[in-house]
Amino acid sequence: MTTAVAMKTDMAIDKDWWRGAVIYQIYPRSFQDSNGDGIGDLLGIVQRLPYIASLGVDAIWISPFFTSPMQDFGYDVSDYCDVDPMFGSLADFDAVIDTAHRLGIRVMIDLVLSHTSAQHPWFIESRASRDNPKSDWYVWSDPKPDGTPPNNWLSIFGGSGWQWDARREQYYLHNFLVSQPDLNFHSEDVQEALLDVARFWLNRGCDGFRLDTINFYMHDAELRNNPALPPERRNANIAPSVNPYNHQEHLYDKNHPDNVKFLARLRAVMEPYGAAAVGEVGDAQRGLEIMGQYTTGDDLMQMCYAFEFLAKDKPTAARIVEVMEQVDAVAADGWACWAFSNHDVVRHASRWDLPPAAQRMFASLIMSLRGSVCIYQGEELGLHEADVAFEDLQDPYGIEFWPEFKGRDGCRTPMVWDRDNLNGGFSAGKPWLPVSSEHLALAVGAQEDEPGALLHHYRRAIAFRHSHPALAVGDHDGMRAQGDVVYFTRTAGEQTIFCAFNVRDTPSDFDLPAGDWTVIGAELGSAQVSADGKLHFGPWQVCFALKT
């Protein structure tokens, strides 16, 4: 581990490395299998790190690989400080760190702090009695006099958020699966134990964390009922519309105001290492506001992402402006981390029904926004949502709400590396989820040989962002829309760049702002100024211009 630690020290000099960074999310079960058991693993990641480096990204985020019964595929942790054997070993994690750092890539790991597996030793001890040393490490409550749960809180995975436990004759809280009991962040001992988890991985060379369900950590100690949410305020950004979770305003089961005190403690642990964190804010009504609260100042989280651009509906010009205006209003001093796809939502190529030209435009757009960026494995290939048959489903969420909601397996199918291999080069064995035959034509190997492929566009868009400080770290002057064209300027120091995006499949005319501008970004298909002095956008076309 010596090499990894030494390189970590060199890379940690810039504590602002995360600002404007491009982060590549790896879902390890589905990235690369190194031993033929059909499940991706850490050594598979090591094998493919040169490919990731070729994209030009700054960091990787690896979804959970900790010891787990895998009832929610690693988001139910039974040992925070070890690697599940299906993914390898701690030595394999050290190899990821060492290889990534040698390639100039930082490593962020997915910490699931709000809950554990019911098989975690902490919970086994906690449920044994009401007076053991860990009796208050989880959220326990007596029933109402009629035996029903203490309040109306619901689980995201369906049904009540409370589960009866006969050992203690009490209910315990679970915001997700019954097998994922919620930790009690009102306990100082719980907070210390979780901070020790962070220290463990930081000492191993980790560069930071993606923090799962960051706004779920702390609950209302009085266990007050959530109020009903009027139908006109409901949306399906966090849970599918068929889930009654959407019928409540979640004032008390999450979003506790004291959560920021724990985040400040976590930031203090991370700070000496030059580590950074990106939090997942799961709230359909107040996501951007909470993002601002959690990232403002220098003592909380560096970045958070909300679900506005992970939503079902394709963003119109007006909607993009609306989101960014909300950010300016409630999170102007914070820092967003934008994503269009991840392991929990339908891939955006399918969700928004995007042709290849639109995928290029949206890739250029996200690389131009103020904030940092997450791209999800296979997004750079233009992968669509895979069609997974019911008998092949693995996701408990999809199994519960099938067929109205098919779950998350369609975005989690294996990465495709080789179009001439039945399993896409992912595994020599039977993959844990079937490889989509429609994905094979989009495999990495196929696109490497095609100069016009989307993969190369992502590389060019990432390089364009990195080569222009105004796009990576600059301020913006507010976002506007003219018809179907979204436009804004980004400025850093002496550099000002005008950015415009036609977000529809029809042509559009546009005037450059007053001043002297030089069109740049030809490699991204930037529209040129015509003889009449106007920009004539083709469908899904972009334009970048440098102020001279």
C-alpha positions in Angstrom: 0.0 0.0 0.0 3.0 2.3 0.2 2.9 3.4 -3.4 -0.8 4.3 -3.1 -0.3 6.3 0.0 2.7 8.2 -1.5 0.8 9.0 -4.7 -2.3 10.0 -2.6 -0.1 12.6 -0.7 1.1 14.0 -4.0 -2.4 14.3 -5.4 -3.9 15.8 -2.2 -1.9 19.0 -2.6 -4.9 20.6 -4.3 -7.8 20.5 -1.9 -10.0 22.0 -4.5 -9.5 19.2 -7.0 -13.2 18.3 -6.8 -14.4 21.8 -8.0 -15.5 21.3 -11.6 -14.3 17.7 -11.6 -15.7 15.0 -13.9 -16.4 11.8 -11.9 -17.1 8.4 -13.5 -19.5 6.2 -11.6 -18.7 2.5 -11.5 -21.3 -0.1 -10.5 -18.9 -2.8 -9.6 -21.2 -5.8 -10.0 -21.6 -4.9 -13.7 -18.3 -3.3 -14.8 -15.8 -6.1 -15.3 -15.6 -9.6 -14.0 -12.0 -10.8 -13.6 -12.6 -14.4 -12.4 -15.4 -15.8 -14.5 -18.1 -16.0 -11.7 -20.4 -13.6 -13.6 -20.0 -10.8 -11.1 -17.8 -7.7 -11.6 -15.1 -7.2 -9.0 -12.3 -4.9 -7.9 -9.6 -6.5 -10.0 -11.9 -6.1 -13.0 -11.9 -2.3 -12.2 -8.1 -2.4 -12.1 -8.1 -4.1 -15.5 -10.3 -1.3 -17.0 -8.7 1.7 -15.3 -6.6 2.6 -18.4 -9.9 2.9 -20.4 -11.3 5.2 -17.7 -8.1 7.3 -17.8 -8.5 7.6 -21.6 -11.8 9.4 -21.0 -10.0 12.2 -19.2 -12.1 12.0 -16.0 -10.7 13.3 -12.7 -12.1 10.6 -10.3 -14.1 7.4 -10.1 -17.0 6.7 -7.7 -17.3 3.0 -6.9 -20.7 1.9 -5.7 -20.6 -0.3 -2.5 -18.3 -3.3 -2.4 -18.4 -3.9 1.4 -19.4 -7.1 3.1 -23.1 -7.5 2.6 -25.9 -10.1 2.3 -26.7 -8.3 -0.9 -30.4 -8.0 -0.4 -30.0 -4.5 -1.8 -26.8 -5.3 -3.7 -24.3 -3.8 -1.3 -26.4 -0.9 0.0 -27.1 -3.2 3.0 -23.7 -3.3 4.8 -22.8 -5.9 7.3 -19.1 -4.9 7.7 -18.1 -1.3 6.8 -14.4 -2.1 6.9 -14.0 -5.1 4.7 -14.6 -6.1 1.1 -17.3 -8.7 0.3 -15.5 -11.8 -1.1 -17.5 -11.6 -4.3 -15.7 -8.3 -5.1 -12.3 -9.5 -3.9 -10.2 -8.4 -0.9 -8.7 -5.3 0.8 -5.5 -6.1 -1.1 -7.6 -5.8 -4.3 -8.9 -2.4 -3.1 -5.3 -1.3 -2.5 -4.6 -2.3 -6.1 -7.4 -0.1 -7.3 -6.0 2.8 -5.3 -2.5 2.3 -6.5 -3.4 1.9 -10.2 -5.8 4.8 -10.2 -3.4 7.1 -8.6 -0.6 6.2 -11.0 -3.0 7.1 -13.8 -3.9 10.4 -12.2 -7.4 9.3 -11.1 -8.8 9.9 -7.6 -11.0 7.2 -6.0 -14.3 8.0 -4.2 -16.2 5.2 -2.5 -19.9 4.9 -1.7 -20.6 5.2 2.0 -24.0 4.0 3.2 -24.3 5.6 6.6 -28.0 6.1 7.1 -28.7 2.3 7.7 -27.0 -1.0 7.9 -27.9 -4.6 7.1 -30.0 -6.4 9.7 -27.0 -8.8 9.7 -24.6 -6.2 10.9 -23.2 -7.1 14.4 -24.3 -3.7 15.6 -27.9 -4.5 14.9 -27.7 -8.0 16.1 -26.5 -6.7 19.5 -29.0 -3.8 19.5 -32.0 -6.0 18.9 -31.0 -8.5 21.6 -32.3 -6.4 24.5 -33.4 -2.9 25.6 -30.4 -2.4 27.9 -27.3 -3.6 26.0 -24.5 -1.2 25.0 -25.9 -0.7 21.5 -29.5 -0.7 22.5 -30.0 2.9 21.2 -27.8 2.6 18.1 -30.9 2.1 15.9 -34.3 3.8 15.8 -36.5 1.9 18.2 -40.0 2.8 19.4 -42.8 1.3 21.4 -46.1 0.6 19.5 -49.2 2.7 19.9 -51.6 1.3 22.5 -53.4 -0.6 19.8 -50.1 -2.3 18.7 -49.7 -0.4 15.4 -46.5 1.5 14.4 -45.6 4.7 16.3 -46.4 7.0 13.3 -47.2 7.1 9.6 -43.7 7.0 8.2 -43.4 5.0 5.0 -40.6 3.0 3.4 -39.3 4.0 -0.1 -39.5 0.3 -1.0 -43.2 0.1 -0.1 -45.4 -0.2 3.0 -44.7 1.0 6.5 -41.3 2.3 7.5 -41.6 0.4 10.7 -41.0 -3.4 11.4 -42.0 -5.2 14.6 -39.2 -7.0 16.4 -40.4 -9.7 18.9 -37.1 -9.7 20.8 -37.5 -6.2 22.1 -41.3 -6.0 21.5 -40.7 -2.7 19.7 -40.7 -1.4 16.2 -37.5 -0.4 14.4 -37.3 2.2 11.6 -36.3 1.2 8.0 -36.6 3.8 5.3 -35.7 1.2 2.7 -35.9 -2.6 3.0 -37.0 -4.3 6.2 -33.5 -5.8 6.2 -32.0 -2.3 6.3 -32.6 -0.8 9.8 -31.9 2.9 10.3 -29.0 4.0 12.5 -29.8 6.5 15.3 -27.7 9.6 14.6 -28.9 11.1 17.8 -26.4 8.7 19.5 -22.9 10.1 19.9 -21.5 6.6 19.8 -23.1 6.0 16.4 -21.6 9.1 15.0 -18.2 8.3 16.3 -18.4 4.7 14.9 -19.3 6.1 11.5 -16.5 8.7 11.6 -14.1 5.8 12.3 -15.4 4.1 9.2 -14.5 7.2 7.2 -11.0 7.3 8.8 -10.4 3.6 7.9 -10.9 4.2 4.2 -9.1 7.6 4.1 -6.1 5.9 5.8 -6.2 3.3 3.0 -5.8 6.0 0.3 -9.4 6.8 -0.5 -9.8 10.4 -1.9 -13.4 10.9 -0.8 -16.9 9.6 -0.6 -20.2 9.5 -2.4 -22.7 9.7 0.5 -25.8 7.6 0.0 -29.1 9.2 1.1 -27.3 12.0 2.9 -30.5 13.8 4.0 -31.9 10.6 5.6 -29.3 10.4 8.4 -31.2 11.9 11.2 -34.9 11.5 12.1 -37.3 13.6 14.3 -36.7 12.4 17.8 -40.4 13.1 18.7 -41.5 10.8 15.8 -44.1 13.2 14.6 -46.4 12.2 11.7 -45.5 13.4 8.3 -48.3 15.6 6.8 -50.1 14.6 3.6 -48.8 16.0 0.4 -51.4 17.5 -1.9 -51.6 15.6 -5.2 -50.5 18.7 -7.2 -47.2 18.8 -5.4 -46.4 15.1 -5.9 -43.7 13.9 -8.3 -41.9 10.7 -9.0 -38.4 12.0 -8.9 -37.6 9.9 -5.8 -40.0 7.0 -5.9 -42.2 5.7 -8.7 -45.7 7.2 -8.9 -47.3 3.9 -7.9 -45.5 4.2 -4.5 -47.6 5.8 -1.7 -44.3 7.3 -0.4 -45.1 10.2 -2.8 -48.3 10.9 -0.8 -46.4 12.4 2.2 -44.4 15.5 2.8 -41.3 14.1 4.4 -40.7 16.6 7.1 -39.9 14.3 10.0 -38.4 11.0 8.7 -35.5 12.9 7.0 -34.1 16.4 6.4 -33.5 17.0 10.2 -31.9 20.4 10.7 -29.2 19.0 13.0 -27.9 16.8 10.2 -25.5 19.6 9.3 -23.8 19.1 12.6 -22.8 15.6 11.7 -21.7 16.7 8.2 -19.4 19.3 9.8 -17.8 16.6 11.9 -17.4 14.4 8.8 -15.8 17.3 6.9 -13.4 17.9 9.7 -12.3 14.2 9.5 -11.8 14.5 5.7 -10.1 17.8 5.6 -6.5 16.7 6.6 -6.6 14.2 3.7 -7.7 16.6 1.0 -10.7 14.4 0.5 -14.0 15.4 -0.9 -17.6 14.2 -0.7 -20.7 14.3 -2.9 -24.0 13.8 -1.2 -27.1 12.2 -2.7 -30.1 14.4 -1.7 -33.2 12.4 -1.9 -36.1 14.8 -1.7 -38.7 15.5 -4.3 -39.8 18.9 -3.1 -36.8 20.5 -1.4 -33.8 18.8 -3.0 -32.1 21.9 -4.4 -32.6 23.8 -1.1 -31.1 21.0 0.9 -28.2 20.8 -1.6 -27.5 24.4 -0.9 -27.7 23.9 2.9 -25.3 21.0 2.8 -22.7 22.6 0.5 -22.5 26.2 1.5 -19.4 27.3 3.3 -16.1 25.5 3.9 -17.2 23.2 6.8 -19.8 21.0 5.3 -19.9 18.8 2.1 -18.1 20.0 -1.0 -20.8 18.8 -3.4 -24.3 17.4 -3.5 -26.7 16.3 -6.2 -30.4 16.5 -6.3 -32.8 14.7 -8.7 -34.0 17.5 -11.0 -32.0 16.2 -14.0 -32.6 12.5 -13.0 -36.3 13.1 -13.5 -38.5 11.3 -16.1 -39.4 14.2 -18.4 -36.9 15.4 -21.0 -35.7 18.9 -20.0 -37.0 21.7 -22.1 -35.2 25.0 -22.4 -37.6 26.5 -20.0 -37.2 23.7 -17.5 -33.3 23.9 -17.6 -33.5 27.6 -16.9 -36.0 27.0 -14.1 -33.7 24.5 -12.4 -30.7 26.7 -12.7 -32.6 29.7 -11.4 -33.7 27.7 -8.4 -30.0 26.8 -7.8 -29.1 30.4 -8.0 -31.8 31.3 -5.5 -31.3 28.6 -2.9 -27.7 27.3 -3.5 -25.8 30.2 -5.0 -23.0 29.7 -2.5 -23.1 25.9 -2.7 -21.8 23.5 -5.3 -23.9 21.1 -7.4 -22.7 17.8 -8.9 -24.8 17.2 -12.0 -25.8 13.9 -13.4 -28.3 12.7 -16.0 -28.0 8.9 -15.2 -27.0 6.7 -12.4 -27.6 3.2 -11.0 -31.1 4.1 -9.7 -32.8 5.6 -12.7 -33.7 4.6 -16.2 -30.7 5.6 -18.5 -31.3 9.0 -19.9 -30.9 7.9 -23.5 -34.1 5.9 -23.0 -35.8 8.1 -20.3 -35.7 11.1 -22.6 -35.8 9.1 -25.9 -32.7 10.8 -27.2 -31.3 10.2 -30.7 -27.5 10.2 -31.0 -27.3 13.9 -31.8 -29.3 14.8 -28.7 -27.0 12.7 -26.6 -24.1 14.7 -27.9 -25.8 17.9 -27.1 -26.7 16.9 -23.6 -23.1 15.7 -23.0 -21.8 19.1 -24.1 -24.4 20.8 -21.9 -23.5 19.0 -18.7 -19.8 19.6 -19.3 -20.6 23.4 -19.4 -22.7 23.8 -16.3 -21.5 25.4 -13.1 -20.7 22.6 -10.8 -19.1 19.2 -11.0 -20.2 16.3 -13.2 -21.0 12.6 -12.7 -21.2 10.3 -15.7 -22.5 6.7 -15.2 -20.7 3.7 -16.8 -22.0 3.1 -20.3 -23.5 6.6 -20.6 -20.5 7.5 -22.8 -21.5 4.7 -25.1 -25.1 5.9 -25.5 -26.5 2.7 -23.8 -30.2 2.6 -23.6 -32.2 1.0 -20.8 -31.9 -2.8 -21.1 -35.1 -4.8 -21.3 -34.8 -7.4 -18.4 -37.5 -10.1 -18.3 -39.3 -10.6 -15.0 -37.7 -14.0 -14.4 -34.2 -12.4 -14.7 -35.0 -9.5 -12.3 -32.7 -9.1 -9.2 -33.8 -5.8 -7.9 -36.3 -6.1 -4.9 -37.7 -2.7 -5.8 -38.7 -3.9 -9.3 -40.0 -7.2 -8.1 -42.3 -5.4 -5.6 -43.8 -2.9 -8.0 -43.7 -4.9 -11.3 -45.0 -4.3 -14.0 -45.9 -0.6 -13.4 -42.3 -0.1 -12.2 -39.7 -2.5 -13.5 -37.0 -1.5 -11.0 -33.4 -0.6 -11.5 -32.0 -3.7 -13.2 -32.3 -2.2 -16.7 -29.6 0.4 -16.0 -27.4 -2.1 -14.1 -26.8 -4.7 -16.8 -23.1 -5.4 -17.6 -20.9 -3.0 -19.3 -20.1 -4.0 -22.9 -16.5 -4.0 -24.0 -16.5 -6.3 -27.1 -19.3 -6.6 -29.7 -18.1 -10.0 -30.9 -18.5 -11.6 -27.5 -21.9 -12.9 -26.3 -21.3 -11.4 -22.8 -19.8 -8.3 -24.2 -16.4 -9.1 -22.8 -17.8 -8.6 -19.3 -17.3 -12.1 -18.1 -16.3 -15.6 -19.1 -19.2 -17.0 -17.1 -22.9 -16.3 -17.0 -23.4 -12.7 -16.0 -25.5 -11.9 -12.9 -27.8 -9.9 -15.1 -28.1 -10.7 -18.8 -26.1 -8.6 -21.3 -28.4 -6.7 -23.6 -28.0 -7.9 -27.2 -28.9 -4.4 -28.3 -25.9 -3.0 -26.4 -23.3 -5.1 -28.2 -23.2 -2.9 -31.2 -22.3 0.0 -28.9 -19.5 -1.8 -27.2 -16.3 0.1 -26.4 -14.3 -1.9 -29.0 -16.8 -1.0 -31.7 -16.8 2.7 -30.9 -13.0 2.9 -30.5 -12.8 2.1 -34.2 -15.4 4.7 -35.3 -14.1 8.3 -35.2 -17.7 9.7 -35.1 -18.8 7.5 -32.2 -20.4 9.0 -29.1 -17.5 7.7 -26.9 -15.1 10.1 -28.7 -17.5 12.9 -28.3 -17.5 12.4 -24.5 -13.7 12.4 -24.6 -13.7 15.7 -26.5 -16.3 17.3 -24.3 -14.4 16.4 -21.1 -11.2 17.7 -22.6 -12.9 20.9 -23.8 -14.1 21.5 -20.2 -10.7 20.9 -18.7 -9.0 23.1 -21.2 -11.2 26.1 -20.4 -11.2 27.2 -16.7 -14.3 29.2 -17.3 -16.3 26.0 -17.9 -14.6 24.0 -15.2 -14.7 26.4 -12.3 -16.0 29.7 -13.5 -19.0 31.7 -12.5 -22.1 32.1 -14.7 -24.2 35.1 -15.4 -27.6 33.3 -15.0 -29.2 31.0 -17.5 -31.7 32.2 -20.1 -33.8 30.7 -22.9 -34.8 32.0 -26.3 -37.3 29.6 -27.8 -35.6 26.3 -27.7 -32.1 27.7 -27.1 -30.6 27.7 -23.6 -27.7 30.2 -23.3 -25.4 31.6 -20.6 -21.8 32.8 -20.2 -19.2 31.4 -17.9 -16.3 33.5 -16.6 -13.0 32.7 -14.8 -10.4 35.4 -14.6 -9.8 36.9 -18.1 -11.7 34.1 -19.8 -15.4 34.5 -20.8 -17.2 31.8 -22.8 -20.6 32.1 -24.3 -22.5 28.8 -24.4 -25.7 28.0 -26.2 -27.6 24.8 -26.8 -30.5 24.0 -29.1 -32.5 21.5 -27.0 -34.9 20.4 -29.7 -34.9 18.5 -33.0 -35.7 21.5 -35.1 -33.5 24.3 -36.4 -33.3 27.6 -34.6 -31.8 31.1 -35.2 -30.0 33.0 -32.6 -27.9 36.2 -32.2 -24.5 36.3 -30.5 -24.4 38.8 -27.6 -22.9 42.2 -28.3 -19.1 42.3 -28.3 -16.2 40.6 -30.0 -16.6 36.8 -30.0 -14.7 34.0 -31.6 -16.5 30.7 -32.1 -14.7 27.8 -30.6 -15.6 24.1 -30.0 -15.6 23.0 -33.6 -14.7 19.5 -32.3 -18.1 19.5 -30.5 -20.0 20.6 -33.6 -20.2 24.3 -32.6 -22.5 26.4 -34.8 -20.7 29.0 -36.9 -21.7 32.6 -37.5 -23.3 32.9 -41.0 -22.9 35.8 -43.4 -25.9 37.5 -42.0 -24.2 37.6 -38.6 -26.5 35.1 -37.0 -26.1 31.6 -35.5 -28.2 29.1 -37.4 -28.6 26.1 -35.1 -29.3 22.8 -36.6 -31.3 20.2 -34.5 -29.6 19.6 -31.1 -26.6 21.8 -32.1 -24.4 23.8 -29.7 -22.3 26.9 -29.9 -19.3 28.0 -27.8 -17.7 31.4 -28.3 -14.7 33.0 -26.6 -14.8 36.7 -25.8 -11.9 38.4 -27.4 
